[in-house]
Structures are given as structure tokens and as C-alpha cells.
Amino acid sequence: MKPRYEQPGAPGGTTLVCFVRRQRAFDFAWHYHEEYELTLITEGDGTRYAGSTVERYRPGDLVLLGPNLPHTFTSEPTEGVAEAAVTQFRHDFLGPGFFALPQFRALDGLLARSARGLRFARVPGGVRARVAELPHLDPAAQTVALLDVLCRLATGVESTQITGPGYTPAPGSVVRDRVDAVCRHLQQTHTEPVDQAEVAALVPMSPTSFSRFFRGAMGRTFTDYVNQLRVETACSLLAGTGLPVTEVAARSGYRNLSHFNRRFRQLKGLRPTEYRTAHQRPETIRPAGPPPAGEFGA
């Protein structure tokens, strides 16, 4: 299935919409839209999919996703809730040509770089508080506050692009539909043995053509993407359960522990035990359910 095209539908013809998304858990809802999206995680942790990149998120994480960048936030049901403050806005939310003005050169650059998604580090508490209050303001105050937030993010907060340079945020519809069919399939099956030929047949393409296609469209190999999915699943288990590392490896899709350790360190720069020490919070440890059916691939 391809990602759902989402039209925020700002009320009363306004040029932005702000809302709080609060659920027991965020479901996988792969979608894209023409608006920029500023998302602050206020409660819960989970996994963020944006373009070709899969990463864990936690309370306080702040990202800016550019137009037509497929994305979703997922989480698992816990004793708490999943909550995010979301603001979606058009490039012309302050009028045509506004960001071409010289005084907004830095902000225009911020929006341009968000085409591949931006994650912000060491965000001042005042900026986070401002983003969190956006859904609770009236439309005029929201507009002023959003401009203030964007200016502060553009000039005083470190940011890193989320997707790699090889990823095209707005590929043609045929390419996008194929990639999205593969991504949806892998989100559900990556902890099981993955046969590239079977995945290629979903599109449908030959394995060789599919390998070239996937790398060209995603900026990374098919194997690298599968390993990214598995390592992020392992991160969730390490931070949220007390499972032994051997069991974490198996439930993440790795039959071979040495291979798991090597891949994990390549992607995270830490050993699995070091990651657990750094990220596990006692209150988030949840009982582990049964492993997925079938053997786990390497």
C-alpha cells in the first residue's frame, strides 16, 4: 500500500493548524502532505520513520519535516500514553514571498534543509514550552508564536538532517508507491527472515533490478535498511524490557549474536549493554510478550 496523502484541512481557511495528538499508542500510519510539520514529543517513546531513516524518539524530541516527506511515529501500548504537539503549516503561511526577505534568510535556509527532515539537539526549555503551547493559542497568536519558534530554531539551535543525501523527498509517484509498499511490508516483517527476492516480487521487479532501484530511491542498500529496522527494534527492547541481550537479538531478527553486536555497534556507536545502561528507565520496563512466530533471520 502507498502512503496516505494527508490534507490537514486548516479551519476557516487559515494557513496553519496546531493540535495535540494523544493516544494510548501511535499506530503505523505512513503518510505525507504538502505542509511542513513541526512535532514535539511530550509523552511516551517509540520509533520515528522519516524517508529512509528509522530512529527512536523520546519525550522532548523535536523535529521539523518538510513537504512530501513520508513519515510516521509509532509506539507500543504501555501504562502511559503517547502524546505529541503538532503544527502543520504551508510555506506561504505568512504570505507569498515572505521568507525571501533578507531578514529571514536563516529561516528560509532552515525550511529548505527540512526537505530531508531536521532533528534538533539541546533545544532550550523555553522553545519546547513555546511549541507545546501552540495548540492552545488562538489562530493569530499561533501565527506569531510559530514565527518566533522558527526564528529561534534557525539561529540558535543545532540541527541535523534526518534522511541521507541519497534520499529524494518527493520522488515520482511510481517510485514512491514501490518504496512505500516495501517499507510497509518491512515494518511488519523485519524481525522474521527477509528474502529480498520475495520483497522484490511485491513491486514487482527482479531481485537485481530491485536492488538497484532501492538503493537509487532510498540512498542506502536494502540490507542496510533492514538492519536499521532491526537495530531500532532492539533499542526499544533494550530500553523498555529486562530481556537478556541474546533474547533481544533473536526478537529483533538476528539469529547470530556476534552479527547482532557488530551491526548494533556500527549503527549506534555503543554495545547493546552500553545502550541499555544509558537509556533504560526502570519505570518503562514492560513485560515482554512472546517472540514473533517462526525463526529469526540473520
N, C-alpha and C positions, 0 to 999 in steps of 0.2 A: 504493500500500500504506500502511496505517496504521502508526504506531509500535508496536513490540513492547512489550507490558506486561511489565515485568521484576519478578519477585519474588526478592529476594536470597536468601531462604531461610537465615536465620541459623542456624548449627548449634546443636543442643541447646536450642532454644527461647530463645536469648539475644536481646537486643533491639538488637544492632548486629552488623555484620560488617565486618571490615577485610581488605583483600587488596592485593597488588601486581599490577597489570596490566602485563605485559611482552610485547611482540610486536615482530616486525620492522616492522610498521606498523599503526596503528589504522584499521580499516575503518569506513565509514559504517554505523552501526547505530543508527538513530533509535529511541529508546525512552523510556519514562517509568516511574516507580514511586512508591509511596506514601511511601517513605523520603526523608529528607534525604540529600544526598550531598556530602561534603567531598572534593575531589580536588586533589592536589598533583602537578604535572608534575615528574618527576625526571630524565627524559631525553627528548630529541627535541623537535621543534616541529611545529606543524600548525595545524589550524583547529578551533575550537570552535563548535558550533551549539547555541544555547540559546534556546528560544522563537523570537522573531522576529529574534534577533541572531546575526550571524556575525562571529567575531573570530579573529585569530591567537593562538596560545599558544606559550610558550617554557618551557624549564626554569626552575623556581622559581615559575611561576604557580600561584596558589591560589584556588579558587572554592568557594562553598557554594551548591548548587542545592536549592531547596525541593521539596516533594512534587508529583508530577504535572506537573512542568515537562519537556516533551520536550527531549531533548538528545543529543548525541553528540560525540565527539572523533575527528577523522580526521587521518591523516598519510600521507606517501608513503614507500615503501621507500627507505632510504638505507644507507650503510655502517654506521651505528649501529643503535640500537633505539629503540622508543617505550616509555616506562615511566611509570607513574603510581601513586601510593599513594592508595587509595580507601577511604573509610569511609562506610558507609551505616547510618543509624540512624533509629529511629522517634521521634516526638515524646515518647512516654512511656518512652523507654529508661531513665529513672531513676525511673519510677513515675508514675501518673496525678497531675496537678496539681502536679508538682514545679516547673515553670517559672512557676507562678502565685505562688510565694513571693516576698515583697517583695525579698529579697536577689538574686533572679535577674531583676529587671525588665529590665536591659540585655540579658541573654542572650535573654529572651523576645522583645524587640524585634528582635534580630538574626535570630532564626528567622522572625519574621513578615515581615521585609524580604526574606528569601531566597526568598519565593514567586516573585519575578521574577529570582532569581539574584543572587549577590553576587560581585564580584571584589575581591580585597584588594591594596592597594598598600603598598609599603615594609614588608613583613612581616619582623619580626625573625628573624634566623637561628635563634634558639632555638625559635621557634614552628614554623618549617619543619621543623627537625630532629625536633621532637616529633610532628608529623603523619607524617613519613616513618617513624618507628619504630612507629607504631600497629599495622601488620600483624604485627609481630614480637613483640608482647606477649601475655601470656595474657589471657583474657577479662576478669578482674577488673581487671587493670592497664590494659587498653584503656579500660574504662569510666571509670576515674579520670582517665586521661590525656586522653580526649576532652572531659570536662567542663572540665579545665584549659585545653585549647586553645580551646574555645568561649568561655570567660570572657575569655581574653586577646584573642581576636578582637573580642569585643563591646565591650571597654573601652579597648583600646589600639592598634587597627589601623584605618586608614582603609579604608572600603569604598564601592563604587559599585554600584548596581543594574545588571544586565546588560541586561535587556529594558526597553523603554519603557513608560510608564504606560498606553498604549493596549492592551497585550497582556494577555489573560486567561490565567493559567497553567493553569486547569482548565476549559476550555470544554466544552460538551456534546459527546457522542460524535459526533454528525453533523458538527458544526463541526470538531472535532478531526480526524476522518477525512478531511474535504475538505482542510483545511490541510496535513495530513501527506502526502497524495497529491501535492499541489502542490510541497511542499518537497523531497520525494524526487526528483521529476521534475526540478526546477530544479537540484538538486545535481549531477545527471548532465549537464545540457544547457545550463547558463547561459553557457558560453563559445561557444555557437552562436547563430544568430539566434533570438530568442524572440518568438513570436507569441502575444499574450495570448488571442486567440480560441481558438487550439488548446489552450492550457493550460486555459482555462475549460471546454472541451469534455470534459476529463478528469473533471470533477467529478460530473455535467455541469451547466453553467449558461450563460446568455447572457453575452456579454462585459460588458454594462452591469451586470447583477446580480452577476457575479463581481467586478468592480472594487469595488463597494460592500461585498460580502461580505469580500473580502480585507482591505480597509482596516479594516473593523469588527473582524475577528478578530485581525489582526496589529498594528494600531496604526500602520501605515505603508502606503504605496501599493505596488502590485505592482511598479511601475517602480523605486521606491526599494529594494525588497528585491533585485531582480535586480542593481542597481548595487552593492549591498553585497556580494553574492556575487562579482561580477566584480572588485571592488577588492581583496577578500581574496585572490583567486587571484593578482592582480597583486602583492600584498605577498609572497606565497610565492615567486613567480618573481624578484622584485627582491632578496629576501634570500638566495635559495638558488641562483641561477644568475647567469651573466655576460651574459645576453641583453641586446641593446640595448633601450632603452625602447620603441622602435617595435614590436619583436617582442613584448615583454611586453604591450603594449596589444592587439595582434592576438590573442595566445593567451589573453587574459583576456576577449575578446568584444567589443572595441572596434575598429571599422573606422576611426574618425576619431580621430587623435591629440589634437587640441585638446579634443575631448569627453572623452577619457580623462583628460587632465591636469586638466581642470576638475572632473570627478567625483572624481578621486583627492584633489585638494586639499580639496574640500568635506568628504569623509569622514575624511581623515587629518590635515588641517591642514598638510600638507607637500607639496612637489612630489615626484614619483616619484624623481628623482635624490637629493633630500634624504633620502627614506625609505631608499633603498639605502645611502647613506653612514652613516646612523645604525644600520642593522640588519644589514647584510651581514657575515657572518663568513667569512673565507677558507676555513675547513675545511668549511663547509656548502655551498659552491658545488658543484653537481652538474651533470653533462652534461644538456643539455636534449634531450628527446625530440622527435619530430615533432609539429607542431601538429595539433589535432583536425581531423577531416575537415570539409570544407565551408567556406563563407565565415563571417566573424565579424560579428555584428550590432553596431549602434552602441549 
